[in-house]
Amino acid sequence: MKEPAVSADPTQVLAFDTDCHIFDGCGFAEVSPGLHSFLFQPLLGDGDSNLYFNKTMLLALLGSIIIVGFFWAAFRRPQVVPGKLQMVAEAGYDFIRRGVVYETIGKKEGEKYVPLVVSLFFFVWMMNLWSIIPVAQFPVTSIIAYPMVLALLVYILWVSLTFKRHGFVGFWKNVTGYDKSLGAVLPLAMLIELFSNLLIRPFTHAVRLFANMFAGHTLLLLFTIASWYLLNGVGIAYASVSFVMVIVMTAFELFIQALQAYVFVLLTCTYIQGALAEHH
């Protein structure tokens, strides 16, 4: 068996770092993607001490700077007749404001939450987009810590708004779905609603984004590495098919990346609306 060459990072084996091909006596399992594809050595600091700065953190930081820089450049000198950059920024802002916030929460109640929701949308979208950007080629949201923190922020906002709007007793009625008309099944229904709202809701909010980005990145890696692995002898014919799948999956990922950012903020607005609405 031929030993694959590995990168400077021993936790990762990349397609372009190995001479392992089909018919060379090595198996695809030696170069196939796995959990190791989501691990990165620290760029700064020591991983053993848990105080370090790695690639995903760098991408998150760069993404934040790009988003802030884009909107600052677009709106620093707003014009009555907008230029191209301002027009694009206004279109994106208005799409989230009218198509998500107003439609879900309403104009009167929702206006104050527009900046938050717009920020969440573009941040999540940018973190997803890193997956198909050359050199970066990694979706930050495929590391569950990032979706978890975002979901936790939304969860804290939802809980605080519910307490503020309905008071202590009203909060528990809201999260348990208290409804006397349910009769004998009311205790069971309240228990299910309590478990769903306080425990399942933040978990699914984070995992939905994480799982889609994790799976998408794994598939892209699978077909990319397979294209390189098959690039030998008659395997070239199969390599071309695999490469076509790379292109198809990249296009599909573009759609999924935007869709997942949209779903994340849509759920955020749904939770806020539930906190502000009268008990049902």
C-alpha positions as CSV (number, residue, x, y, z in Angstrom):
1,M,0.0,0.0,0.0
2,K,1.3,3.4,-0.9
3,E,1.4,5.9,1.9
4,P,-0.4,9.2,1.0
5,A,1.6,12.4,1.5
6,V,0.0,14.6,4.0
7,S,0.0,18.4,4.5
8,A,1.8,20.2,7.2
9,D,-1.3,19.7,9.3
10,P,-1.4,16.0,10.3
11,T,-5.1,16.2,11.0
12,Q,-6.0,16.8,7.3
13,V,-5.3,15.0,4.0
14,L,-6.1,17.2,1.1
15,A,-6.6,16.1,-2.5
16,F,-3.7,18.1,-3.9
17,D,-1.3,16.9,-1.1
18,T,-1.3,13.2,-2.1
19,D,-0.1,11.1,-4.9
20,C,-2.7,8.4,-4.2
21,H,-4.6,7.5,-7.3
22,I,-6.7,4.6,-8.4
23,F,-4.7,1.6,-9.8
24,D,-1.7,2.7,-7.7
25,G,-2.3,0.2,-5.0
26,C,-3.9,2.6,-2.5
27,G,-7.6,2.8,-1.6
28,F,-9.9,5.8,-1.6
29,A,-10.4,5.4,2.1
30,E,-6.9,6.7,2.6
31,V,-7.7,10.1,1.1
32,S,-11.5,10.4,1.6
33,P,-12.9,13.3,3.6
34,G,-14.0,12.8,7.2
35,L,-14.2,14.6,10.5
36,H,-10.5,15.4,10.1
37,S,-11.5,17.7,7.2
38,F,-13.1,20.0,9.7
39,L,-10.1,20.3,12.1
40,F,-7.5,23.0,11.8
41,Q,-4.2,23.6,13.5
42,P,-4.0,26.9,15.4
43,L,-2.6,29.8,13.4
44,L,-1.8,31.6,16.7
45,G,-1.6,30.2,20.2
46,D,-1.6,26.7,21.5
47,G,-4.4,24.3,20.9
48,D,-3.7,22.4,24.1
49,S,-4.5,25.4,26.2
50,N,-7.7,26.2,24.4
51,L,-6.4,29.7,23.7
52,Y,-5.7,29.9,20.0
53,F,-6.8,31.4,16.7
54,N,-7.4,29.1,13.8
55,K,-8.7,29.3,10.2
56,T,-12.4,29.3,11.0
57,M,-11.9,32.2,13.4
58,L,-10.0,34.0,10.8
59,L,-12.8,33.5,8.3
60,A,-15.4,34.6,10.8
61,L,-13.4,37.8,11.5
62,L,-12.8,38.5,7.8
63,G,-16.4,37.9,7.0
64,S,-17.5,40.3,9.7
65,I,-15.1,43.0,8.3
66,I,-16.4,42.4,4.8
67,I,-20.0,42.8,5.8
68,V,-19.4,46.0,7.8
69,G,-17.1,47.4,5.1
70,F,-19.7,46.7,2.4
71,F,-22.6,48.5,4.1
72,W,-20.3,51.3,5.3
73,A,-19.1,51.9,1.8
74,A,-22.7,51.7,0.4
75,F,-24.3,54.1,2.9
76,R,-21.6,56.4,4.1
77,R,-22.7,59.0,1.5
78,P,-26.3,58.0,0.6
79,Q,-27.6,59.5,-2.6
80,V,-31.2,60.2,-3.6
81,V,-30.4,58.5,-6.9
82,P,-28.4,55.5,-5.6
83,G,-25.2,54.3,-7.2
84,K,-24.6,50.6,-8.0
85,L,-23.2,49.7,-4.6
86,Q,-25.9,51.6,-2.6
87,M,-28.6,50.0,-4.9
88,V,-27.4,46.5,-4.1
89,A,-27.2,47.2,-0.4
90,E,-30.6,48.8,-0.3
91,A,-32.1,45.8,-2.2
92,G,-30.6,43.3,0.3
93,Y,-31.7,45.4,3.3
94,D,-35.2,46.0,1.9
95,F,-35.7,42.3,1.0
96,I,-35.1,41.2,4.6
97,R,-37.0,44.1,6.1
98,R,-40.1,43.7,3.9
99,G,-40.0,40.1,2.9
100,V,-39.0,38.6,6.3
101,V,-39.5,41.1,9.2
102,Y,-42.6,42.9,8.1
103,E,-44.3,39.7,6.8
104,T,-43.6,37.8,10.0
105,I,-43.7,40.4,12.8
106,G,-45.5,43.2,11.2
107,K,-44.3,46.7,10.3
108,K,-45.1,48.4,13.6
109,E,-43.6,45.8,15.9
110,G,-40.9,44.6,13.6
111,E,-39.2,47.9,12.6
112,K,-36.9,47.9,15.7
113,Y,-35.7,44.4,14.9
114,V,-34.8,45.0,11.3
115,P,-31.1,45.9,12.0
116,L,-30.7,42.7,14.0
117,V,-32.3,40.4,11.5
118,V,-30.4,42.0,8.5
119,S,-27.1,41.6,10.4
120,L,-27.9,37.9,11.2
121,F,-28.9,37.2,7.6
122,F,-25.8,38.7,6.0
123,F,-23.4,37.2,8.6
124,V,-24.8,33.7,8.2
125,W,-24.8,34.0,4.4
126,M,-21.2,35.2,4.4
127,M,-20.1,32.4,6.8
128,N,-21.8,29.9,4.4
129,L,-20.3,31.5,1.3
130,W,-16.7,30.8,2.4
131,S,-17.3,27.3,1.3
132,I,-17.0,28.1,-2.4
133,I,-14.5,31.0,-2.2
134,P,-11.1,29.9,-3.4
135,V,-8.3,29.6,-0.8
136,A,-10.9,29.7,2.0
137,Q,-13.1,26.8,0.8
138,F,-14.7,26.2,4.2
139,P,-18.1,27.1,5.6
140,V,-17.6,28.6,9.1
141,T,-21.1,27.4,10.0
142,S,-20.1,23.8,9.6
143,I,-18.5,24.2,13.0
144,I,-21.4,23.9,15.3
145,A,-20.1,26.4,17.8
146,Y,-21.0,29.3,15.5
147,P,-24.6,28.3,14.8
148,M,-25.0,27.5,18.5
149,V,-23.9,31.0,19.6
150,L,-26.2,32.7,17.1
151,A,-29.1,30.5,18.1
152,L,-28.4,31.3,21.8
153,L,-28.5,35.0,21.1
154,V,-31.9,34.6,19.5
155,Y,-33.1,32.3,22.3
156,I,-32.1,34.9,25.0
157,L,-33.9,37.6,23.0
158,W,-37.0,35.5,22.7
159,V,-37.1,34.6,26.5
160,S,-36.4,38.3,27.5
161,L,-39.1,39.6,25.2
162,T,-41.7,37.1,26.4
163,F,-41.0,38.0,30.0
164,K,-41.1,41.7,29.2
165,R,-44.4,41.5,27.2
166,H,-46.3,39.0,29.3
167,G,-44.8,39.0,32.8
168,F,-43.8,36.0,34.8
169,V,-47.1,34.1,34.8
170,G,-47.8,35.1,31.2
171,F,-44.3,33.8,30.2
172,W,-45.0,30.3,31.5
173,K,-48.5,30.3,29.9
174,N,-46.9,31.3,26.6
175,V,-44.1,28.7,26.6
176,T,-46.4,25.9,27.8
177,G,-49.3,26.7,25.4
178,Y,-51.7,26.9,28.3
179,D,-55.3,26.5,27.0
180,K,-58.1,25.5,29.3
181,S,-60.2,24.2,26.4
182,L,-57.8,21.3,26.0
183,G,-59.4,19.7,29.1
184,A,-57.8,16.5,30.4
185,V,-54.9,16.5,28.0
186,L,-53.8,20.0,29.1
187,P,-51.0,18.8,31.4
188,L,-49.5,16.5,28.8
189,A,-49.8,19.3,26.1
190,M,-48.2,21.8,28.4
191,L,-45.3,19.4,29.2
192,I,-44.7,18.8,25.4
193,E,-44.8,22.5,24.6
194,L,-42.5,23.4,27.5
195,F,-39.9,20.8,26.4
196,S,-40.3,21.9,22.8
197,N,-40.0,25.6,23.4
198,L,-37.3,25.7,26.1
199,L,-35.0,22.8,25.0
200,I,-35.8,21.6,21.4
201,R,-36.2,25.1,19.8
202,P,-32.7,26.5,20.3
203,F,-31.2,23.1,19.5
204,T,-33.0,22.7,16.2
205,H,-32.4,26.3,15.3
206,A,-28.6,25.7,15.5
207,V,-28.5,22.2,14.1
208,R,-30.5,22.9,11.0
209,L,-27.9,25.4,9.8
210,F,-24.9,23.3,11.0
211,A,-26.1,20.1,9.5
212,N,-26.8,21.5,6.1
213,M,-23.4,23.2,5.9
214,F,-21.6,20.2,7.2
215,A,-23.2,17.8,4.8
216,G,-22.8,20.2,1.8
217,H,-19.1,20.7,2.5
218,T,-18.5,17.0,2.9
219,L,-20.1,16.3,-0.4
220,L,-18.0,18.9,-2.1
221,L,-14.9,17.4,-0.6
222,L,-16.0,13.9,-1.6
223,F,-16.4,14.7,-5.3
224,T,-13.3,17.0,-5.4
225,I,-11.0,14.4,-3.9
226,A,-12.6,11.6,-5.9
227,S,-11.9,13.6,-9.1
228,W,-8.2,13.7,-8.2
229,Y,-8.1,10.1,-7.0
230,L,-9.6,8.8,-10.3
231,L,-7.3,10.9,-12.4
232,N,-5.2,8.0,-13.6
233,G,-5.4,5.6,-16.6
234,V,-8.9,4.7,-17.6
235,G,-10.1,6.3,-14.4
236,I,-9.9,9.7,-16.1
237,A,-13.3,9.0,-17.7
238,Y,-14.8,8.6,-14.2
239,A,-12.8,11.6,-12.9
240,S,-14.6,13.8,-15.5
241,V,-18.0,12.7,-14.2
242,S,-16.9,13.4,-10.6
243,F,-15.7,16.8,-11.7
244,V,-19.0,17.6,-13.3
245,M,-20.6,16.7,-9.9
246,V,-18.2,19.2,-8.2
247,I,-19.6,21.9,-10.5
248,V,-23.2,20.8,-9.9
249,M,-22.7,20.6,-6.2
250,T,-21.1,24.0,-6.1
251,A,-24.1,25.6,-7.9
252,F,-26.4,23.7,-5.5
253,E,-24.5,24.9,-2.5
254,L,-24.9,28.5,-3.7
255,F,-28.6,28.0,-3.4
256,I,-28.5,26.2,-0.1
257,Q,-26.2,28.8,1.5
258,A,-28.6,31.6,0.8
259,L,-31.6,29.5,1.7
260,Q,-30.2,28.5,5.1
261,A,-29.4,32.1,5.9
262,Y,-33.0,33.0,5.0
263,V,-34.5,30.1,7.0
264,F,-32.4,31.1,10.0
265,V,-33.7,34.7,10.1
266,L,-37.2,33.6,9.2
267,L,-37.3,31.3,12.3
268,T,-35.7,34.2,14.3
269,C,-38.6,36.5,13.3
270,T,-41.1,33.7,14.0
271,Y,-39.8,33.4,17.6
272,I,-39.9,37.1,18.1
273,Q,-43.4,37.3,16.8
274,G,-44.4,34.5,19.2
275,A,-42.9,36.5,22.1
276,L,-44.8,39.7,21.2
277,A,-48.1,38.1,20.3
278,E,-50.9,37.7,22.8
279,H,-51.2,34.3,24.4
280,H,-52.9,31.8,22.2
